[in-house]
Amino acid sequence: MLNRNLIESIDDQPLIQTFWKDSHTGRANPHNLFAYLNHTKVAEHVADWILRS
């Protein structure tokens, strides 16, 4: 996204704790789309980005 100039920067947020599990391994998968959107801060950033677009 940075290379395509779709965003200006990427900032790491605090560790995302998630209950979403990988359907193949059964392990927690914090990089699952649902896990990101389930996190309040991430969801707020995504909603703000959508509203500004």
CHARMM internal coordinates of N, CA and C (Angstrom, degrees):
IC EDIT
DIST 1 N 1 CA 1.4347
DIST 1 CA 1 C 1.5218
ANGL 1 N 1 CA 1 C 110.77
DIST 1 C 2 N 1.3344
ANGL 1 CA 1 C 2 N 116.33
DIHE 1 N 1 CA 1 C 2 N -36.81
DIST 2 N 2 CA 1.4623
ANGL 1 C 2 N 2 CA 119.50
DIHE 1 CA 1 C 2 N 2 CA 176.91
DIST 2 CA 2 C 1.5222
ANGL 2 N 2 CA 2 C 110.76
DIHE 1 C 2 N 2 CA 2 C -64.32
DIST 2 C 3 N 1.3350
ANGL 2 CA 2 C 3 N 116.38
DIHE 2 N 2 CA 2 C 3 N -46.09
DIST 3 N 3 CA 1.4652
ANGL 2 C 3 N 3 CA 121.00
DIHE 2 CA 2 C 3 N 3 CA -178.12
DIST 3 CA 3 C 1.5214
ANGL 3 N 3 CA 3 C 112.37
DIHE 2 C 3 N 3 CA 3 C -62.06
DIST 3 C 4 N 1.2940
ANGL 3 CA 3 C 4 N 117.36
DIHE 3 N 3 CA 3 C 4 N -28.77
DIST 4 N 4 CA 1.4646
ANGL 3 C 4 N 4 CA 121.96
DIHE 3 CA 3 C 4 N 4 CA -179.44
DIST 4 CA 4 C 1.5248
ANGL 4 N 4 CA 4 C 112.67
DIHE 3 C 4 N 4 CA 4 C -93.88
DIST 4 C 5 N 1.3276
ANGL 4 CA 4 C 5 N 115.83
DIHE 4 N 4 CA 4 C 5 N 5.95
DIST 5 N 5 CA 1.4718
ANGL 4 C 5 N 5 CA 122.06
DIHE 4 CA 4 C 5 N 5 CA -179.59
DIST 5 CA 5 C 1.5274
ANGL 5 N 5 CA 5 C 112.87
DIHE 4 C 5 N 5 CA 5 C 57.67
DIST 5 C 6 N 1.3291
ANGL 5 CA 5 C 6 N 115.85
DIHE 5 N 5 CA 5 C 6 N 33.74
DIST 6 N 6 CA 1.4562
ANGL 5 C 6 N 6 CA 120.24
DIHE 5 CA 5 C 6 N 6 CA 176.85
DIST 6 CA 6 C 1.5191
ANGL 6 N 6 CA 6 C 111.87
DIHE 5 C 6 N 6 CA 6 C -84.62
DIST 6 C 7 N 1.3402
ANGL 6 CA 6 C 7 N 115.18
DIHE 6 N 6 CA 6 C 7 N -23.00
DIST 7 N 7 CA 1.4605
ANGL 6 C 7 N 7 CA 121.50
DIHE 6 CA 6 C 7 N 7 CA 176.99
DIST 7 CA 7 C 1.5231
ANGL 7 N 7 CA 7 C 108.33
DIHE 6 C 7 N 7 CA 7 C -138.13
DIST 7 C 8 N 1.3198
ANGL 7 CA 7 C 8 N 116.69
DIHE 7 N 7 CA 7 C 8 N 160.08
DIST 8 N 8 CA 1.4635
ANGL 7 C 8 N 8 CA 120.93
DIHE 7 CA 7 C 8 N 8 CA -179.19
DIST 8 CA 8 C 1.5241
ANGL 8 N 8 CA 8 C 112.68
DIHE 7 C 8 N 8 CA 8 C -88.78
DIST 8 C 9 N 1.3402
ANGL 8 CA 8 C 9 N 116.70
DIHE 8 N 8 CA 8 C 9 N -32.55
DIST 9 N 9 CA 1.4629
ANGL 8 C 9 N 9 CA 119.65
DIHE 8 CA 8 C 9 N 9 CA -178.14
DIST 9 CA 9 C 1.5252
ANGL 9 N 9 CA 9 C 110.07
DIHE 8 C 9 N 9 CA 9 C -160.21
DIST 9 C 10 N 1.3148
ANGL 9 CA 9 C 10 N 114.66
DIHE 9 N 9 CA 9 C 10 N 164.96
DIST 10 N 10 CA 1.4654
ANGL 9 C 10 N 10 CA 122.02
DIHE 9 CA 9 C 10 N 10 CA 173.83
DIST 10 CA 10 C 1.5183
ANGL 10 N 10 CA 10 C 106.80
DIHE 9 C 10 N 10 CA 10 C -123.08
DIST 10 C 11 N 1.3169
ANGL 10 CA 10 C 11 N 116.70
DIHE 10 N 10 CA 10 C 11 N 122.76
DIST 11 N 11 CA 1.4559
ANGL 10 C 11 N 11 CA 121.74
DIHE 10 CA 10 C 11 N 11 CA 179.45
DIST 11 CA 11 C 1.5156
ANGL 11 N 11 CA 11 C 109.04
DIHE 10 C 11 N 11 CA 11 C -116.75
DIST 11 C 12 N 1.3286
ANGL 11 CA 11 C 12 N 116.29
DIHE 11 N 11 CA 11 C 12 N 126.41
DIST 12 N 12 CA 1.4572
ANGL 11 C 12 N 12 CA 120.08
DIHE 11 CA 11 C 12 N 12 CA 177.00
DIST 12 CA 12 C 1.5159
ANGL 12 N 12 CA 12 C 109.86
DIHE 11 C 12 N 12 CA 12 C -68.66
DIST 12 C 13 N 1.3115
ANGL 12 CA 12 C 13 N 116.00
DIHE 12 N 12 CA 12 C 13 N 137.15
DIST 13 N 13 CA 1.4564
ANGL 12 C 13 N 13 CA 122.95
DIHE 12 CA 12 C 13 N 13 CA 176.97
DIST 13 CA 13 C 1.5300
ANGL 13 N 13 CA 13 C 107.61
DIHE 12 C 13 N 13 CA 13 C -105.47
DIST 13 C 14 N 1.3354
ANGL 13 CA 13 C 14 N 117.79
DIHE 13 N 13 CA 13 C 14 N 168.66
DIST 14 N 14 CA 1.4637
ANGL 13 C 14 N 14 CA 119.27
DIHE 13 CA 13 C 14 N 14 CA 177.98
DIST 14 CA 14 C 1.5289
ANGL 14 N 14 CA 14 C 111.13
DIHE 13 C 14 N 14 CA 14 C -56.22
DIST 14 C 15 N 1.3163
ANGL 14 CA 14 C 15 N 115.45
DIHE 14 N 14 CA 14 C 15 N 157.23
DIST 15 N 15 CA 1.4549
ANGL 14 C 15 N 15 CA 122.11
DIHE 14 CA 14 C 15 N 15 CA -178.98
DIST 15 CA 15 C 1.5242
ANGL 15 N 15 CA 15 C 111.23
DIHE 14 C 15 N 15 CA 15 C -49.65
DIST 15 C 16 N 1.2931
ANGL 15 CA 15 C 16 N 116.04
DIHE 15 N 15 CA 15 C 16 N 132.66
DIST 16 N 16 CA 1.4581
ANGL 15 C 16 N 16 CA 121.45
DIHE 15 CA 15 C 16 N 16 CA 179.69
DIST 16 CA 16 C 1.5280
ANGL 16 N 16 CA 16 C 108.58
DIHE 15 C 16 N 16 CA 16 C -92.06
DIST 16 C 17 N 1.3113
ANGL 16 CA 16 C 17 N 116.34
DIHE 16 N 16 CA 16 C 17 N 117.97
DIST 17 N 17 CA 1.4561
ANGL 16 C 17 N 17 CA 121.38
DIHE 16 CA 16 C 17 N 17 CA 174.93
DIST 17 CA 17 C 1.5262
ANGL 17 N 17 CA 17 C 107.50
DIHE 16 C 17 N 17 CA 17 C -91.33
DIST 17 C 18 N 1.3056
ANGL 17 CA 17 C 18 N 116.79
DIHE 17 N 17 CA 17 C 18 N 128.87
DIST 18 N 18 CA 1.4514
ANGL 17 C 18 N 18 CA 119.34
DIHE 17 CA 17 C 18 N 18 CA -174.39
DIST 18 CA 18 C 1.5197
ANGL 18 N 18 CA 18 C 111.71
DIHE 17 C 18 N 18 CA 18 C -137.38
DIST 18 C 19 N 1.3089
ANGL 18 CA 18 C 19 N 115.28
DIHE 18 N 18 CA 18 C 19 N 149.70
DIST 19 N 19 CA 1.4592
ANGL 18 C 19 N 19 CA 120.30
DIHE 18 CA 18 C 19 N 19 CA 174.52
DIST 19 CA 19 C 1.5221
ANGL 19 N 19 CA 19 C 110.61
DIHE 18 C 19 N 19 CA 19 C -99.18
DIST 19 C 20 N 1.3498
ANGL 19 CA 19 C 20 N 117.74
DIHE 19 N 19 CA 19 C 20 N -3.06
DIST 20 N 20 CA 1.4635
ANGL 19 C 20 N 20 CA 120.67
DIHE 19 CA 19 C 20 N 20 CA 179.30
DIST 20 CA 20 C 1.5210
ANGL 20 N 20 CA 20 C 109.48
DIHE 19 C 20 N 20 CA 20 C -70.01
DIST 20 C 21 N 1.3107
ANGL 20 CA 20 C 21 N 115.94
DIHE 20 N 20 CA 20 C 21 N 134.97
DIST 21 N 21 CA 1.4622
ANGL 20 C 21 N 21 CA 121.70
DIHE 20 CA 20 C 21 N 21 CA -177.95
DIST 21 CA 21 C 1.5247
ANGL 21 N 21 CA 21 C 110.20
DIHE 20 C 21 N 21 CA 21 C -115.94
DIST 21 C 22 N 1.3252
ANGL 21 CA 21 C 22 N 115.88
DIHE 21 N 21 CA 21 C 22 N 147.16
DIST 22 N 22 CA 1.4490
ANGL 21 C 22 N 22 CA 121.68
DIHE 21 CA 21 C 22 N 22 CA 174.01
DIST 22 CA 22 C 1.5233
ANGL 22 N 22 CA 22 C 108.13
DIHE 21 C 22 N 22 CA 22 C -66.06
DIST 22 C 23 N 1.3134
ANGL 22 CA 22 C 23 N 117.35
DIHE 22 N 22 CA 22 C 23 N 130.11
DIST 23 N 23 CA 1.4693
ANGL 22 C 23 N 23 CA 120.54
DIHE 22 CA 22 C 23 N 23 CA -175.13
DIST 23 CA 23 C 1.5234
ANGL 23 N 23 CA 23 C 112.83
DIHE 22 C 23 N 23 CA 23 C -68.70
DIST 23 C 24 N 1.3353
ANGL 23 CA 23 C 24 N 118.20
DIHE 23 N 23 CA 23 C 24 N -19.60
DIST 24 N 24 CA 1.4666
ANGL 23 C 24 N 24 CA 120.64
DIHE 23 CA 23 C 24 N 24 CA -178.76
DIST 24 CA 24 C 1.5211
ANGL 24 N 24 CA 24 C 112.55
DIHE 23 C 24 N 24 CA 24 C -93.93
DIST 24 C 25 N 1.3277
ANGL 24 CA 24 C 25 N 116.81
DIHE 24 N 24 CA 24 C 25 N -39.01
DIST 25 N 25 CA 1.4691
ANGL 24 C 25 N 25 CA 119.60
DIHE 24 CA 24 C 25 N 25 CA -175.36
DIST 25 CA 25 C 1.5229
ANGL 25 N 25 CA 25 C 113.07
DIHE 24 C 25 N 25 CA 25 C -102.44
DIST 25 C 26 N 1.3367
ANGL 25 CA 25 C 26 N 117.81
DIHE 25 N 25 CA 25 C 26 N -20.83
DIST 26 N 26 CA 1.4554
ANGL 25 C 26 N 26 CA 120.95
DIHE 25 CA 25 C 26 N 26 CA -177.29
DIST 26 CA 26 C 1.5173
ANGL 26 N 26 CA 26 C 113.61
DIHE 25 C 26 N 26 CA 26 C 79.34
DIST 26 C 27 N 1.3314
ANGL 26 CA 26 C 27 N 117.18
DIHE 26 N 26 CA 26 C 27 N 1.61
DIST 27 N 27 CA 1.4682
ANGL 26 C 27 N 27 CA 121.06
DIHE 26 CA 26 C 27 N 27 CA 179.98
DIST 27 CA 27 C 1.5242
ANGL 27 N 27 CA 27 C 110.02
DIHE 26 C 27 N 27 CA 27 C -89.24
DIST 27 C 28 N 1.3262
ANGL 27 CA 27 C 28 N 115.80
DIHE 27 N 27 CA 27 C 28 N 155.46
DIST 28 N 28 CA 1.4618
ANGL 27 C 28 N 28 CA 120.82
DIHE 27 CA 27 C 28 N 28 CA 176.24
DIST 28 CA 28 C 1.5209
ANGL 28 N 28 CA 28 C 109.02
DIHE 27 C 28 N 28 CA 28 C -59.32
DIST 28 C 29 N 1.3216
ANGL 28 CA 28 C 29 N 115.77
DIHE 28 N 28 CA 28 C 29 N 138.19
DIST 29 N 29 CA 1.4519
ANGL 28 C 29 N 29 CA 120.73
DIHE 28 CA 28 C 29 N 29 CA 179.80
DIST 29 CA 29 C 1.5257
ANGL 29 N 29 CA 29 C 109.09
DIHE 28 C 29 N 29 CA 29 C -129.31
DIST 29 C 30 N 1.3560
ANGL 29 CA 29 C 30 N 117.88
DIHE 29 N 29 CA 29 C 30 N 89.07
DIST 30 N 30 CA 1.4562
ANGL 29 C 30 N 30 CA 120.41
DIHE 29 CA 29 C 30 N 30 CA -177.14
DIST 30 CA 30 C 1.5231
ANGL 30 N 30 CA 30 C 113.15
DIHE 29 C 30 N 30 CA 30 C -68.29
DIST 30 C 31 N 1.3400
ANGL 30 CA 30 C 31 N 118.27
DIHE 30 N 30 CA 30 C 31 N -10.62
DIST 31 N 31 CA 1.4589
ANGL 30 C 31 N 31 CA 120.68
DIHE 30 CA 30 C 31 N 31 CA 179.47
DIST 31 CA 31 C 1.5195
ANGL 31 N 31 CA 31 C 112.52
DIHE 30 C 31 N 31 CA 31 C -94.99
DIST 31 C 32 N 1.3189
ANGL 31 CA 31 C 32 N 116.57
DIHE 31 N 31 CA 31 C 32 N 4.22
DIST 32 N 32 CA 1.4557
ANGL 31 C 32 N 32 CA 121.39
DIHE 31 CA 31 C 32 N 32 CA 174.10
DIST 32 CA 32 C 1.5261
ANGL 32 N 32 CA 32 C 108.04
DIHE 31 C 32 N 32 CA 32 C -67.06
DIST 32 C 33 N 1.3259
ANGL 32 CA 32 C 33 N 117.42
DIHE 32 N 32 CA 32 C 33 N 140.01
DIST 33 N 33 CA 1.4619
ANGL 32 C 33 N 33 CA 121.16
DIHE 32 CA 32 C 33 N 33 CA -179.87
DIST 33 CA 33 C 1.5159
ANGL 33 N 33 CA 33 C 111.63
DIHE 32 C 33 N 33 CA 33 C -52.61
DIST 33 C 34 N 1.3217
ANGL 33 CA 33 C 34 N 117.58
DIHE 33 N 33 CA 33 C 34 N -43.60
DIST 34 N 34 CA 1.4573
ANGL 33 C 34 N 34 CA 120.87
DIHE 33 CA 33 C 34 N 34 CA -178.29
DIST 34 CA 34 C 1.5222
ANGL 34 N 34 CA 34 C 111.55
DIHE 33 C 34 N 34 CA 34 C -64.75
DIST 34 C 35 N 1.3275
ANGL 34 CA 34 C 35 N 116.76
DIHE 34 N 34 CA 34 C 35 N -34.48
DIST 35 N 35 CA 1.4586
ANGL 34 C 35 N 35 CA 120.12
DIHE 34 CA 34 C 35 N 35 CA 179.26
DIST 35 CA 35 C 1.5201
ANGL 35 N 35 CA 35 C 110.69
DIHE 34 C 35 N 35 CA 35 C -65.01
DIST 35 C 36 N 1.3177
ANGL 35 CA 35 C 36 N 117.26
DIHE 35 N 35 CA 35 C 36 N -42.04
DIST 36 N 36 CA 1.4644
ANGL 35 C 36 N 36 CA 120.31
DIHE 35 CA 35 C 36 N 36 CA 177.51
DIST 36 CA 36 C 1.5212
ANGL 36 N 36 CA 36 C 110.97
DIHE 35 C 36 N 36 CA 36 C -63.35
DIST 36 C 37 N 1.3259
ANGL 36 CA 36 C 37 N 116.51
DIHE 36 N 36 CA 36 C 37 N -49.32
DIST 37 N 37 CA 1.4589
ANGL 36 C 37 N 37 CA 119.92
DIHE 36 CA 36 C 37 N 37 CA -176.47
DIST 37 CA 37 C 1.5177
ANGL 37 N 37 CA 37 C 112.18
DIHE 36 C 37 N 37 CA 37 C -68.58
DIST 37 C 38 N 1.3221
ANGL 37 CA 37 C 38 N 117.31
DIHE 37 N 37 CA 37 C 38 N -23.07
DIST 38 N 38 CA 1.4567
ANGL 37 C 38 N 38 CA 121.56
DIHE 37 CA 37 C 38 N 38 CA 178.60
DIST 38 CA 38 C 1.5306
ANGL 38 N 38 CA 38 C 111.36
DIHE 37 C 38 N 38 CA 38 C -72.11
DIST 38 C 39 N 1.3369
ANGL 38 CA 38 C 39 N 117.17
DIHE 38 N 38 CA 38 C 39 N -23.21
DIST 39 N 39 CA 1.4622
ANGL 38 C 39 N 39 CA 122.16
DIHE 38 CA 38 C 39 N 39 CA -179.25
DIST 39 CA 39 C 1.5259
ANGL 39 N 39 CA 39 C 108.85
DIHE 38 C 39 N 39 CA 39 C -79.78
DIST 39 C 40 N 1.3250
ANGL 39 CA 39 C 40 N 117.44
DIHE 39 N 39 CA 39 C 40 N 124.25
DIST 40 N 40 CA 1.4668
ANGL 39 C 40 N 40 CA 122.56
DIHE 39 CA 39 C 40 N 40 CA -173.74
DIST 40 CA 40 C 1.5179
ANGL 40 N 40 CA 40 C 112.91
DIHE 39 C 40 N 40 CA 40 C -53.98
DIST 40 C 41 N 1.3236
ANGL 40 CA 40 C 41 N 117.81
DIHE 40 N 40 CA 40 C 41 N -48.48
DIST 41 N 41 CA 1.4691
ANGL 40 C 41 N 41 CA 120.95
DIHE 40 CA 40 C 41 N 41 CA -177.18
DIST 41 CA 41 C 1.5248
ANGL 41 N 41 CA 41 C 111.03
DIHE 40 C 41 N 41 CA 41 C -63.82
DIST 41 C 42 N 1.3174
ANGL 41 CA 41 C 42 N 117.00
DIHE 41 N 41 CA 41 C 42 N -43.17
DIST 42 N 42 CA 1.4656
ANGL 41 C 42 N 42 CA 120.16
DIHE 41 CA 41 C 42 N 42 CA -179.64
DIST 42 CA 42 C 1.5229
ANGL 42 N 42 CA 42 C 109.93
DIHE 41 C 42 N 42 CA 42 C -65.38
DIST 42 C 43 N 1.3259
ANGL 42 CA 42 C 43 N 117.30
DIHE 42 N 42 CA 42 C 43 N -44.45
DIST 43 N 43 CA 1.4592
ANGL 42 C 43 N 43 CA 121.35
DIHE 42 CA 42 C 43 N 43 CA 179.25
DIST 43 CA 43 C 1.5312
ANGL 43 N 43 CA 43 C 110.61
DIHE 42 C 43 N 43 CA 43 C -60.02
DIST 43 C 44 N 1.3244
ANGL 43 CA 43 C 44 N 117.27
DIHE 43 N 43 CA 43 C 44 N -39.56
DIST 44 N 44 CA 1.4652
ANGL 43 C 44 N 44 CA 120.96
DIHE 43 CA 43 C 44 N 44 CA 178.05
DIST 44 CA 44 C 1.5308
ANGL 44 N 44 CA 44 C 110.81
DIHE 43 C 44 N 44 CA 44 C -62.96
DIST 44 C 45 N 1.3304
ANGL 44 CA 44 C 45 N 116.78
DIHE 44 N 44 CA 44 C 45 N -43.98
DIST 45 N 45 CA 1.4672
ANGL 44 C 45 N 45 CA 120.51
DIHE 44 CA 44 C 45 N 45 CA 179.23
DIST 45 CA 45 C 1.5292
ANGL 45 N 45 CA 45 C 111.14
DIHE 44 C 45 N 45 CA 45 C -63.59
DIST 45 C 46 N 1.3295
ANGL 45 CA 45 C 46 N 117.25
DIHE 45 N 45 CA 45 C 46 N -42.54
DIST 46 N 46 CA 1.4648
ANGL 45 C 46 N 46 CA 120.97
DIHE 45 CA 45 C 46 N 46 CA 179.13
DIST 46 CA 46 C 1.5228
ANGL 46 N 46 CA 46 C 109.98
DIHE 45 C 46 N 46 CA 46 C -64.16
DIST 46 C 47 N 1.3208
ANGL 46 CA 46 C 47 N 117.43
DIHE 46 N 46 CA 46 C 47 N -44.84
DIST 47 N 47 CA 1.4685
ANGL 46 C 47 N 47 CA 121.04
DIHE 46 CA 46 C 47 N 47 CA 179.52
DIST 47 CA 47 C 1.5295
ANGL 47 N 47 CA 47 C 110.67
DIHE 46 C 47 N 47 CA 47 C -62.28
DIST 47 C 48 N 1.3294
ANGL 47 CA 47 C 48 N 117.76
DIHE 47 N 47 CA 47 C 48 N -42.83
DIST 48 N 48 CA 1.4671
ANGL 47 C 48 N 48 CA 120.67
DIHE 47 CA 47 C 48 N 48 CA 177.61
DIST 48 CA 48 C 1.5279
ANGL 48 N 48 CA 48 C 110.97
DIHE 47 C 48 N 48 CA 48 C -61.67
DIST 48 C 49 N 1.3290
ANGL 48 CA 48 C 49 N 116.72
DIHE 48 N 48 CA 48 C 49 N -42.61
DIST 49 N 49 CA 1.4585
ANGL 48 C 49 N 49 CA 121.76
DIHE 48 CA 48 C 49 N 49 CA 179.90
DIST 49 CA 49 C 1.5317
ANGL 49 N 49 CA 49 C 110.55
DIHE 48 C 49 N 49 CA 49 C -62.37
DIST 49 C 50 N 1.3189
ANGL 49 CA 49 C 50 N 116.72
DIHE 49 N 49 CA 49 C 50 N -43.82
DIST 50 N 50 CA 1.4650
ANGL 49 C 50 N 50 CA 120.95
DIHE 49 CA 49 C 50 N 50 CA 178.87
DIST 50 CA 50 C 1.5225
ANGL 50 N 50 CA 50 C 110.68
DIHE 49 C 50 N 50 CA 50 C -63.56
DIST 50 C 51 N 1.3179
ANGL 50 CA 50 C 51 N 116.81
DIHE 50 N 50 CA 50 C 51 N -44.30
DIST 51 N 51 CA 1.4633
ANGL 50 C 51 N 51 CA 120.48
DIHE 50 CA 50 C 51 N 51 CA -178.56
DIST 51 CA 51 C 1.5344
ANGL 51 N 51 CA 51 C 112.45
DIHE 50 C 51 N 51 CA 51 C -65.63
DIST 51 C 52 N 1.3325
ANGL 51 CA 51 C 52 N 117.45
DIHE 51 N 51 CA 51 C 52 N -30.60
DIST 52 N 52 CA 1.4608
ANGL 51 C 52 N 52 CA 120.95
DIHE 51 CA 51 C 52 N 52 CA 179.62
DIST 52 CA 52 C 1.5226
ANGL 52 N 52 CA 52 C 112.34
DIHE 51 C 52 N 52 CA 52 C -80.53
DIST 52 C 53 N 1.3242
ANGL 52 CA 52 C 53 N 117.30
DIHE 52 N 52 CA 52 C 53 N -16.76
DIST 53 N 53 CA 1.4781
ANGL 52 C 53 N 53 CA 121.04
DIHE 52 CA 52 C 53 N 53 CA -176.79
DIST 53 CA 53 C 1.5010
ANGL 53 N 53 CA 53 C 112.86
DIHE 52 C 53 N 53 CA 53 C -77.13
END
COOR INIT
IC SEED 1 N 1 CA 1 C
IC BUILD
